[in-house]
């Protein structure tokens, strides 16, 4: 039996990158996936559906409570439950701190942090009613080590760790676990645009000597989303090829 057979999963920011990788892995494992994004996710849905995956696209702004509530209502009306919430949506607005604008700070905090409050507010009541749930959010290696020009991003990803620690203490009694994944250097549109020497230098610092893939991240999320991970909560899974201790 597939590990997520019969489960209903929301994956935010699923239209590309790590989010797309999570969608692919979860669909292969039998989940029915609601791909949420402000970007067009129809191409990803078509690609995964052609391989037999159960997936549908909802255009959702995770910074807007009404948008999220409406999407959740549609899912509940059709499926009567939500088993897993993956908070993957995120943005960067990199700039050295003295040049960073308040707007660049606020946008990153809104998408990366406020969205967790908004999505959990909409989903947790349904998980509580079902006495089951998995909530997994995207942190980052840079929440722990910092990065030049990313004061906003690193602060947002560190906030996700604190949110995870706190929420797990409130919802554990309802058989809901709350965890995070902290990716390291992952192949993406952004990494592909880097100079080759920068990519090679980054890989040289990774003990497993390769860049991570969206599929690698999909399997990290899959473990925490599984029923077998029911005694793991409040944890941040470092998925970085050994780049730093957990």
N, C-alpha and C positions, 0 to 999 in steps of 0.2 A: 504494500500500500504506500502511496506517495505521502510525504510527511505533512503536507498541508491540504490533503484531500478534503473537499467540502468546506474549506474556510474562506471567509470573505475578508479581503485585505485592502486597505487604503495605502497607496504609496504616493506621497507628495513629491513634486518635482521629478516625475517619472518620465518626462519626454526626452531626456538625453542623459548622457554620462552615467554616473553611479546609479541614478534612479532607474534608468533603462535597464541596467544590469540586474538590479533587484527585481524588476518586473519579469525579466526573462527567467531568472532562477525560480522565483515563486510560482510562476505559471507552469514551469516544468514539474514542479512538485505538487501540482494539483489545486492550487489556490485559484479563486476567482478574484481578479485584481481590478480595483477602481484606480485608474491612473489619473491623478490630479496634477494640473499644471496650468499656468497662464499662457504657456506656449502651446502650440498645436501638437497634441499627442496622437493624432490619427495615424501617422506613419508608423509609429511604434506599435500601436494597436493592430494595424494591418499585418505587420511583419510577424508579431507574436501569434496572432490568430491563425495565420497561414500554417504555422507549425503546430496548431492544435491547442494553443493556449486560450484560456477563458479570461478575457480582459476587455474593459471598456473605458472610454475617455470621458472625463468630466472637466470642463474648464472651470477651475476653482482658484480664487485668490485667497491664499491662506492667511493673509493679513486682514481679511474682512469677515467678520462673524456671520453676517447674513449669507455670504457666498458659501461658507463652510456649512452652515446649518441647512441650507437648501440642498446641498449635495448629500449630506448625511441623511436627510429625510427621504431622498430618492432611493438611497441604498436600503434603508430600513423598510420602506414600503415594498420593495421588490424581494429582499432577502431576509428580512426580519432580524438581522444581526450584523455585527461587525466584530470579527475576531482579532484582527491585527491592525494597528496603526503605525505606519512607518513615516516619521517626520524627516524626510530627506531634503525638502526644498531649502535652498540657500542661495545667497548672492555674495559677491565680493565687490568692494569699492576701495581698492588699494591706493594708499597715498601716505607719504610720511606724515607724522602726526601734526607738525606745525603747518602743513599745507592742507590737511584734511578739513573738509567743511562739515558743518553740523548736519547738512542734508545727507552727506555720505555716511556719517555715523548713524543717523536715524534710520536710513533705508536698510542698512545691514541689521540693525537691532530689530526692526519691524519684521523683516522676512525670516531672520534666523532664530529669533527668540520669542517675539510676541506671538508668532504663528503657533508655537507649542501650546501656549495658554488657550488660544482660540480653538485649535483642533481637539485638544484634550477635553475642553469644556463641552464640545459637541458630542464626542465619542464615549467618554468615560461613563456617562449614565447608562448607555446601552450595554456596555461591558459589565457594569455592576449588576444590571438586571439579569444578564445571562450567567453571572458568576464565573466569568472567564474573559481574559484579554491579554494581549501583548502590545506594549507601546515601546517603540525603539526609535531613538532620535540620533541625528548625525552630529557628532562632535568633530574633533580634528586633532591630529598630532600637535598642531600649533596652539591648541588650548593649553598645552603643557610646556611647550618650549618657546612660544612666541615667534614672531617673524617681523622683520623690518617692513614697515609700511602697512601693517595689518593690525593696528591697535583695535580697530572696530571689529574686525573679523575674529581675532583671537579672543577678545572679551566676550563676544557672542557665543563662541564655541565653548568657552569655559562656563558661561551661564547655563548652558545645556546640561553640563555635568551636575551642577547644583540643583537644577530642576529635577533631574533624574533621581538624585539621592533623596530629595524631599518627597516627590510624588509617590515613589514606591512605598514609603512608610504609611501613606494615607490609603492606598488602594489595594495593598497586599491582602487584606482580609477578604477581598472580593475575588481572590484568585486571579488578580491582574498583576503582571510583572512589568517593571519599567526599567529599561536599560538604554545604553547608548553605544554607538560604534565610533571609534576615532581612527579614520583612515590616515595613511601616510601619503607617500608620493604615488598618485594614481594616474594612469593614462586617461587623458581627456582632451577635449578641444583646446583647453588652455595649455596643457603640457605639450601637445603637438605643435603649438605655436612657438615654443621655446627654442633657442639656438641649440644645435646638436651637442655642443660642448657642455652646455648647462644640464641637459638631460643626462649625459654620460657622467658628469660630476655627481648628480643626484643619485644615480643608480649605484655609483661606486661606494656611497655611504650606507647603502642598504645591505645588511648581512646576507640576505638570500640572493643578492646580485641581479635583481630584475625589478622593473617597475610593476606596481600592482595594476590589476584590471578591474573594470566594473563588475565582472563576474566574480572575482575574488571577494569583492565587497558584498555581492549578493549572497554568497555562501556564509559570510560572517553574520549577516542579518538573518539568514535562514536558521542558523543554529539558535539564536536568541528568540526567534519566533516560534520555534518548535515546542510541542508539548513536553518533550524531554528536558527542556530548559526551565521547567516550572519552579525550581528551587534557586534560580539565579535571578536576582533583582537588585536594582540600585548599582549595577556594575557598568563600567565603561570598557568595552572590548577593544583593545588596541590592535588594529589590523594594519601593520606597517612594515612587515618583513623583518622585524627585529631592529628597526632603526632606533628605538629607545625602550627602556624598561617600562613595563606596565605599572 
